[in-house]
Structures are given as C-alpha cells and as structure tokens.
Amino acid sequence: MDSSTMENYTYNSLTLQLEGLMVTNTNKYPVFLFLLLAYVFILIANVGIVILIWTDRSLHQPMYLLFCNLSINDVMGNSLLVPRLLADILVPPSERLIHYYECLMQAFTTHMFGTNSHTVLMIMAFDRYVAICNPLRYATIMNSKMVIKLTVSAWGVSFVLVAILLGLTIRLNRCRTLITNPYCDNPSLFKLSCEDVFINNVYGLAFTVVLLLSSICSIILTYSKITAACLTSNSKSLNSKALKTCSTHLCLYLIMLVSGLILIALHRFPQLPEYRKISAILFNIVPGSLNPVIYGLQSQEILKCLSKLFHLKRVIPSF
C-alpha cells in the first residue's frame, strides 16, 4: 500500500476510537453496576413522573407540565450516553470504536442536554415568578398556549445554539481518530482536526458565557422579585407556598450549575483527565437522579397522587 493510499485511509476516517474510562479489572464490575443502577433509576423515576403528570388531571398545572421538560431532557441526555458507557467498560480500550455519525449524534444530545437544563429551568423560574408576584393573573398569563410557547422556546433556542456549535465542527477535516473522553462532545470532535479551530473555540466560549450569564441573571432577577413580593406580603400561605416551590426549583438549578461548573473547571487541568471524565459522567447522572426525587418529595400534589396510586394497588388484590 503506497503512502497516498495510507493517507487517504486515515484522513477523515469514519471510525473513531473512544478512550473511555480507564478502569482496572477489579473496578470494572462495581463501576458497571453503579452506572447500570443509576441509569435504571433515572429511567423509572423520570418516566414515572411524566406518566403520573400526564395521566392525573389534578397535576395538569403549568408548574408540573414545565417540569416534564426536565424529566424528558434527563432521560434523553442519559439514554444516548450511559448504555454506550456500559458497553465500553466491558471491552478493552482498543475495541472501543464508534462511527463518526454516531459520535456526532452523541455530541448533539450531550450539548442539547446541557443547554436544555438551563433553558428549561429559566422558563420554570418565570412560572414561579408569575405565580408569586401576579397570583390573581396567574391563570390568565400561564394558560396552555403560554406553556406550549415557553416549552417550544426552551427547546428551540437549545436546538439552534447546538446546531451552530456542531455545524462549525462538521466543516473541519479530521486527521486524528482518538476521542480522549468517555463520550463524544464538541471539543473532543474539533480536537480531531489539524485545521485552525479558532472560530470553534470563540463560538464555544461565547455560547457557554452567554448561556451561563443569561441563566444566572434570570434566576437572580426572578428570585429578587419573588423575595421582594414575599417581604411586602402579609400572607403566610403565599410565603409558605413560595418557599416550598422556589426552594425546590433553586435546589435543582444549583445541582445542575455546580456539576456543570466543576466540569468546566476541570477542563482547565489537563493533568487530571480521569477526574474530568468522572465529572463529565456525573454531570448527566447526578441531576437526572436527583431532579425527580427532589421535585417529587417536595410537591404535595405529586406525593398525594403517588400515595393514592400505591393505596389503590394495595387494595386491588384484596378483592
């Protein structure tokens, strides 16, 4: 085989190699079991909450319908990531091969998951703001049309931002085949190129900064107005309701923000690749596992529906 044929063979190769997690033979099965149990829990908890909200008419409120977006996002984000991770743990690193188009799909889903986490929590914050600061106009403002508009805007903005991000990467020619990550994402893909990736770095940085700033600013602004409304209100029931629903929302936001910032920070320390890989996996798994638990336990309506459901199941066999 001459040198030109060899060059064509490695240039823009459609078969890529995933470095994955560097787990020893003794750690292989505990890590596999942990990820499998976490994934099963994420699926059952999130899909269960979505089914419960859609089937129980008493939960057809904007707050719960908007939360469904978060559950769907958690299932989507983990379903394209964890099964692939589980498969890779059981094979040696040299056999962890992935097709370029599958890698692109995984990168797209990964970035959609991260972006959606911010946009969905932003529209949920708007819902809490209207409920507490404009309680008399809540039903008028947060009607079914508004819920659909907010949902479409949250997913639409994420889709456009991520499509541009990956569009800039697809245009590059690739001269490498190793993805130094447990799964595919945009930086891993554009690092395969030997071309100038300045535009990719600038857009990637601008994307992250704009998303983080807009989400942090909207949360601060919303909660400042909610706090002001609670301080000027003499209604104990309003303050109690605000504290419950807002503490849940804020808790979800902080979990997502902290896990994301840890991942961003670890990218600045190339000498800690394994910590970065673990944090990249936990960025998906931790919010996906905690969101339904925190929201389910804090929401009286969801707890009531669950207790009703389990009570019904206990009663049925006695007939």
C-alpha positions as a Python dict, from the first residue, in 0.01 Angstrom:
ca = {
    (1, 'M'): (0, 0, 0),
    (2, 'D'): (162, 334, -104),
    (3, 'S'): (182, 643, 119),
    (4, 'S'): (-100, 831, -60),
    (5, 'T'): (-342, 539, -5),
    (6, 'M'): (-238, 523, 360),
    (7, 'E'): (-301, 895, 398),
    (8, 'N'): (-649, 867, 246),
    (9, 'Y'): (-723, 578, 479),
    (10, 'T'): (-653, 779, 799),
    (11, 'Y'): (-778, 1116, 670),
    (12, 'N'): (-1145, 1186, 763),
    (13, 'S'): (-1183, 832, 895),
    (14, 'L'): (-1545, 739, 980),
    (15, 'T'): (-1426, 500, 1253),
    (16, 'L'): (-1318, 674, 1572),
    (17, 'Q'): (-1179, 533, 1895),
    (18, 'L'): (-1320, 633, 2234),
    (19, 'E'): (-1068, 643, 2516),
    (20, 'G'): (-1347, 590, 2769),
    (21, 'L'): (-1292, 536, 3140),
    (22, 'M'): (-962, 382, 3243),
    (23, 'V'): (-1100, 122, 3484),
    (24, 'T'): (-897, -169, 3622),
    (25, 'N'): (-1030, -525, 3611),
    (26, 'T'): (-1115, -510, 3982),
    (27, 'N'): (-1308, -181, 3945),
    (28, 'K'): (-1476, -275, 3616),
    (29, 'Y'): (-1781, -452, 3760),
    (30, 'P'): (-1854, -213, 4055),
    (31, 'V'): (-1842, 86, 3813),
    (32, 'F'): (-2062, -103, 3563),
    (33, 'L'): (-2315, -188, 3838),
    (34, 'F'): (-2321, 169, 3971),
    (35, 'L'): (-2385, 316, 3622),
    (36, 'L'): (-2647, 50, 3540),
    (37, 'L'): (-2841, 106, 3865),
    (38, 'A'): (-2818, 486, 3823),
    (39, 'Y'): (-2949, 461, 3465),
    (40, 'V'): (-3237, 227, 3560),
    (41, 'F'): (-3332, 463, 3844),
    (42, 'I'): (-3319, 769, 3612),
    (43, 'L'): (-3546, 593, 3361),
    (44, 'I'): (-3800, 467, 3617),
    (45, 'A'): (-3814, 790, 3823),
    (46, 'N'): (-3832, 1035, 3532),
    (47, 'V'): (-4060, 834, 3303),
    (48, 'G'): (-4278, 754, 3608),
    (49, 'I'): (-4318, 1123, 3695),
    (50, 'V'): (-4400, 1218, 3333),
    (51, 'I'): (-4666, 941, 3311),
    (52, 'L'): (-4810, 1045, 3650),
    (53, 'I'): (-4833, 1413, 3547),
    (54, 'W'): (-4991, 1331, 3209),
    (55, 'T'): (-5245, 1081, 3344),
    (56, 'D'): (-5356, 1266, 3660),
    (57, 'R'): (-5573, 1568, 3575),
    (58, 'S'): (-5504, 1733, 3913),
    (59, 'L'): (-5138, 1767, 3803),
    (60, 'H'): (-5224, 1943, 3475),
    (61, 'Q'): (-5078, 2268, 3610),
    (62, 'P'): (-4810, 2476, 3433),
    (63, 'M'): (-4555, 2407, 3710),
    (64, 'Y'): (-4574, 2028, 3659),
    (65, 'L'): (-4613, 2040, 3280),
    (66, 'L'): (-4295, 2251, 3258),
    (67, 'F'): (-4117, 2009, 3492),
    (68, 'C'): (-4197, 1729, 3241),
    (69, 'N'): (-3946, 1901, 3009),
    (70, 'L'): (-3672, 1848, 3266),
    (71, 'S'): (-3759, 1478, 3307),
    (72, 'I'): (-3769, 1423, 2928),
    (73, 'N'): (-3434, 1605, 2899),
    (74, 'D'): (-3278, 1385, 3172),
    (75, 'V'): (-3398, 1065, 3002),
    (76, 'M'): (-3275, 1186, 2660),
    (77, 'G'): (-2936, 1302, 2795),
    (78, 'N'): (-2865, 974, 2973),
    (79, 'S'): (-3011, 731, 2717),
    (80, 'L'): (-2756, 812, 2447),
    (81, 'L'): (-2469, 821, 2696),
    (82, 'V'): (-2496, 557, 2970),
    (83, 'P'): (-2574, 243, 2758),
    (84, 'R'): (-2269, 324, 2543),
    (85, 'L'): (-2053, 375, 2856),
    (86, 'L'): (-2172, 42, 2996),
    (87, 'A'): (-2079, -138, 2673),
    (88, 'D'): (-1733, 30, 2664),
    (89, 'I'): (-1646, -62, 3024),
    (90, 'L'): (-1669, -433, 2937),
    (91, 'V'): (-1433, -416, 2637),
    (92, 'P'): (-1060, -325, 2622),
    (93, 'P'): (-978, 38, 2518),
    (94, 'S'): (-852, -75, 2174),
    (95, 'E'): (-1200, -213, 2091),
    (96, 'R'): (-1398, 98, 2194),
    (97, 'L'): (-1479, 204, 1839),
    (98, 'I'): (-1757, 443, 1736),
    (99, 'H'): (-1883, 557, 1395),
    (100, 'Y'): (-1833, 929, 1323),
    (101, 'Y'): (-2210, 986, 1270),
    (102, 'E'): (-2295, 808, 1597),
    (103, 'C'): (-2033, 1026, 1764),
    (104, 'L'): (-2196, 1340, 1617),
    (105, 'M'): (-2537, 1225, 1742),
    (106, 'Q'): (-2395, 1166, 2089),
    (107, 'A'): (-2227, 1510, 2091),
    (108, 'F'): (-2551, 1676, 1975),
    (109, 'T'): (-2753, 1503, 2250),
    (110, 'T'): (-2490, 1586, 2515),
    (111, 'H'): (-2493, 1957, 2432),
    (112, 'M'): (-2874, 1963, 2395),
    (113, 'F'): (-2897, 1809, 2744),
    (114, 'G'): (-2666, 2071, 2898),
    (115, 'T'): (-2829, 2368, 2720),
    (116, 'N'): (-3184, 2246, 2789),
    (117, 'S'): (-3102, 2213, 3159),
    (118, 'H'): (-3054, 2592, 3164),
    (119, 'T'): (-3338, 2697, 2931),
    (120, 'V'): (-3599, 2472, 3097),
    (121, 'L'): (-3504, 2591, 3448),
    (122, 'M'): (-3529, 2951, 3319),
    (123, 'I'): (-3888, 2904, 3198),
    (124, 'M'): (-3972, 2727, 3526),
    (125, 'A'): (-3837, 3033, 3711),
    (126, 'F'): (-4067, 3256, 3503),
    (127, 'D'): (-4363, 3035, 3604),
    (128, 'R'): (-4273, 3071, 3975),
    (129, 'Y'): (-4236, 3449, 3930),
    (130, 'V'): (-4586, 3484, 3778),
    (131, 'A'): (-4740, 3252, 4043),
    (132, 'I'): (-4599, 3451, 4336),
    (133, 'C'): (-4579, 3808, 4203),
    (134, 'N'): (-4904, 3802, 3997),
    (135, 'P'): (-5120, 3534, 4167),
    (136, 'L'): (-5452, 3688, 4051),
    (137, 'R'): (-5343, 3693, 3686),
    (138, 'Y'): (-5158, 3358, 3700),
    (139, 'A'): (-5432, 3154, 3527),
    (140, 'T'): (-5464, 3418, 3251),
    (141, 'I'): (-5090, 3452, 3185),
    (142, 'M'): (-4987, 3086, 3229),
    (143, 'N'): (-5253, 2935, 3002),
    (144, 'S'): (-5192, 2627, 2784),
    (145, 'K'): (-5075, 2847, 2491),
    (146, 'M'): (-4812, 3011, 2712),
    (147, 'V'): (-4691, 2671, 2841),
    (148, 'I'): (-4651, 2549, 2481),
    (149, 'K'): (-4474, 2874, 2379),
    (150, 'L'): (-4230, 2850, 2672),
    (151, 'T'): (-4160, 2482, 2604),
    (152, 'V'): (-4100, 2537, 2230),
    (153, 'S'): (-3876, 2839, 2300),
    (154, 'A'): (-3667, 2643, 2558),
    (155, 'W'): (-3606, 2352, 2319),
    (156, 'G'): (-3588, 2572, 2007),
    (157, 'V'): (-3317, 2804, 2144),
    (158, 'S'): (-3113, 2500, 2259),
    (159, 'F'): (-3151, 2332, 1918),
    (160, 'V'): (-3034, 2638, 1722),
    (161, 'L'): (-2735, 2709, 1951),
    (162, 'V'): (-2619, 2345, 1946),
    (163, 'A'): (-2678, 2306, 1569),
    (164, 'I'): (-2447, 2606, 1502),
    (165, 'L'): (-2190, 2469, 1751),
    (166, 'L'): (-2170, 2130, 1575),
    (167, 'G'): (-2213, 2281, 1227),
    (168, 'L'): (-1884, 2467, 1278),
    (169, 'T'): (-1717, 2138, 1375),
    (170, 'I'): (-1859, 1927, 1089),
    (171, 'R'): (-1695, 2162, 831),
    (172, 'L'): (-1346, 2066, 960),
    (173, 'N'): (-1136, 1788, 812),
    (174, 'R'): (-1012, 1528, 1059),
    (175, 'C'): (-660, 1384, 1079),
    (176, 'R'): (-689, 1207, 1416),
    (177, 'T'): (-919, 929, 1535),
    (178, 'L'): (-885, 919, 1916),
    (179, 'I'): (-1157, 1081, 2132),
    (180, 'T'): (-990, 1148, 2470),
    (181, 'N'): (-1319, 1142, 2659),
    (182, 'P'): (-1569, 885, 2794),
    (183, 'Y'): (-1819, 1006, 2530),
    (184, 'C'): (-1831, 1236, 2227),
    (185, 'D'): (-1874, 1610, 2271),
    (186, 'N'): (-1793, 1914, 2059),
    (187, 'P'): (-1440, 1990, 2197),
    (188, 'S'): (-1341, 1622, 2154),
    (189, 'L'): (-1460, 1631, 1792),
    (190, 'F'): (-1291, 1954, 1682),
    (191, 'K'): (-966, 1842, 1852),
    (192, 'L'): (-952, 1564, 1587),
    (193, 'S'): (-884, 1831, 1325),
    (194, 'C'): (-543, 1959, 1215),
    (195, 'E'): (-702, 2278, 1079),
    (196, 'D'): (-744, 2614, 1252),
    (197, 'V'): (-1015, 2578, 1521),
    (198, 'F'): (-1012, 2943, 1635),
    (199, 'I'): (-1379, 3004, 1531),
    (200, 'N'): (-1485, 2686, 1715),
    (201, 'N'): (-1313, 2799, 2034),
    (202, 'V'): (-1459, 3152, 2012),
    (203, 'Y'): (-1815, 3034, 1944),
    (204, 'G'): (-1789, 2759, 2209),
    (205, 'L'): (-1670, 3011, 2468),
    (206, 'A'): (-1933, 3272, 2367),
    (207, 'F'): (-2206, 3004, 2376),
    (208, 'T'): (-2104, 2896, 2730),
    (209, 'V'): (-2068, 3252, 2863),
    (210, 'V'): (-2400, 3375, 2714),
    (211, 'L'): (-2589, 3067, 2835),
    (212, 'L'): (-2445, 3082, 3188),
    (213, 'L'): (-2486, 3459, 3222),
    (214, 'S'): (-2843, 3464, 3088),
    (215, 'S'): (-2945, 3173, 3311),
    (216, 'I'): (-2772, 3307, 3627),
    (217, 'C'): (-2904, 3664, 3567),
    (218, 'S'): (-3261, 3544, 3502),
    (219, 'I'): (-3256, 3332, 3821),
    (220, 'I'): (-3115, 3622, 4030),
    (221, 'L'): (-3368, 3870, 3883),
    (222, 'T'): (-3662, 3631, 3929),
    (223, 'Y'): (-3572, 3542, 4286),
    (224, 'S'): (-3506, 3905, 4379),
    (225, 'K'): (-3860, 3993, 4268),
    (226, 'I'): (-4005, 3686, 4444),
    (227, 'T'): (-3820, 3778, 4767),
    (228, 'A'): (-3946, 4138, 4742),
    (229, 'A'): (-4304, 4012, 4688),
    (230, 'C'): (-4278, 3782, 4991),
    (231, 'L'): (-4134, 4056, 5215),
    (232, 'T'): (-4410, 4304, 5126),
    (233, 'S'): (-4686, 4042, 5152),
    (234, 'N'): (-4855, 3967, 5484),
    (235, 'S'): (-4992, 3637, 5352),
    (236, 'K'): (-4832, 3347, 5539),
    (237, 'S'): (-4980, 3093, 5295),
    (238, 'L'): (-4823, 3280, 4998),
    (239, 'N'): (-4484, 3290, 5168),
    (240, 'S'): (-4507, 2922, 5262),
    (241, 'K'): (-4604, 2822, 4906),
    (242, 'A'): (-4328, 3040, 4761),
    (243, 'L'): (-4067, 2893, 4994),
    (244, 'K'): (-4163, 2535, 4905),
    (245, 'T'): (-4185, 2564, 4527),
    (246, 'C'): (-3892, 2804, 4496),
    (247, 'S'): (-3657, 2609, 4724),
    (248, 'T'): (-3719, 2301, 4506),
    (249, 'H'): (-3655, 2491, 4183),
    (250, 'L'): (-3345, 2662, 4325),
    (251, 'C'): (-3211, 2331, 4453),
    (252, 'L'): (-3245, 2174, 4104),
    (253, 'Y'): (-3076, 2478, 3948),
    (254, 'L'): (-2781, 2473, 4192),
    (255, 'I'): (-2722, 2097, 4141),
    (256, 'M'): (-2712, 2148, 3764),
    (257, 'L'): (-2496, 2463, 3789),
    (258, 'V'): (-2240, 2319, 4034),
    (259, 'S'): (-2198, 1992, 3840),
    (260, 'G'): (-2153, 2196, 3517),
    (261, 'L'): (-1902, 2441, 3670),
    (262, 'I'): (-1692, 2154, 3815),
    (263, 'L'): (-1674, 2004, 3464),
    (264, 'I'): (-1575, 2341, 3308),
    (265, 'A'): (-1312, 2397, 3582),
    (266, 'L'): (-1158, 2050, 3533),
    (267, 'H'): (-1112, 2122, 3160),
    (268, 'R'): (-850, 2376, 3273),
    (269, 'F'): (-647, 2098, 3440),
    (270, 'P'): (-523, 1862, 3167),
    (271, 'Q'): (-318, 1673, 3430),
    (272, 'L'): (-643, 1543, 3584),
    (273, 'P'): (-803, 1360, 3289),
    (274, 'E'): (-975, 1086, 3492),
    (275, 'Y'): (-1139, 1337, 3730),
    (276, 'R'): (-1264, 1530, 3427),
    (277, 'K'): (-1409, 1211, 3276),
    (278, 'I'): (-1586, 1116, 3601),
    (279, 'S'): (-1728, 1469, 3641),
    (280, 'A'): (-1847, 1460, 3275),
    (281, 'I'): (-2047, 1142, 3351),
    (282, 'L'): (-2177, 1274, 3685),
    (283, 'F'): (-2295, 1595, 3509),
    (284, 'N'): (-2558, 1377, 3341),
    (285, 'I'): (-2626, 1122, 3616),
    (286, 'V'): (-2648, 1343, 3928),
    (287, 'P'): (-2918, 1592, 3808),
    (288, 'G'): (-3103, 1310, 3629),
    (289, 'S'): (-3124, 1109, 3952),
    (290, 'L'): (-3192, 1395, 4194),
    (291, 'N'): (-3442, 1604, 3993),
    (292, 'P'): (-3738, 1362, 4019),
    (293, 'V'): (-3659, 1280, 4385),
    (294, 'I'): (-3637, 1644, 4499),
    (295, 'Y'): (-3937, 1753, 4292),
    (296, 'G'): (-4146, 1450, 4384),
    (297, 'L'): (-4076, 1473, 4758),
    (298, 'Q'): (-4133, 1848, 4776),
    (299, 'S'): (-4458, 1854, 4577),
    (300, 'Q'): (-4759, 1777, 4794),
    (301, 'E'): (-4975, 1710, 4485),
    (302, 'I'): (-4728, 1453, 4345),
    (303, 'L'): (-4699, 1283, 4686),
    (304, 'K'): (-5079, 1272, 4714),
    (305, 'C'): (-5109, 1115, 4367),
    (306, 'L'): (-4837, 860, 4446),
    (307, 'S'): (-4995, 762, 4779),
    (308, 'K'): (-5334, 734, 4603),
    (309, 'L'): (-5177, 514, 4335),
    (310, 'F'): (-4999, 283, 4582),
    (311, 'H'): (-5305, 265, 4808),
    (312, 'L'): (-5512, 162, 4505),
    (313, 'K'): (-5258, -108, 4417),
    (314, 'R'): (-5266, -244, 4773),
    (315, 'V'): (-5647, -250, 4774),
    (316, 'I'): (-5689, -429, 4437),
    (317, 'P'): (-5551, -774, 4545),
    (318, 'S'): (-5795, -791, 4839),
    (319, 'F'): (-6095, -827, 4603),
}
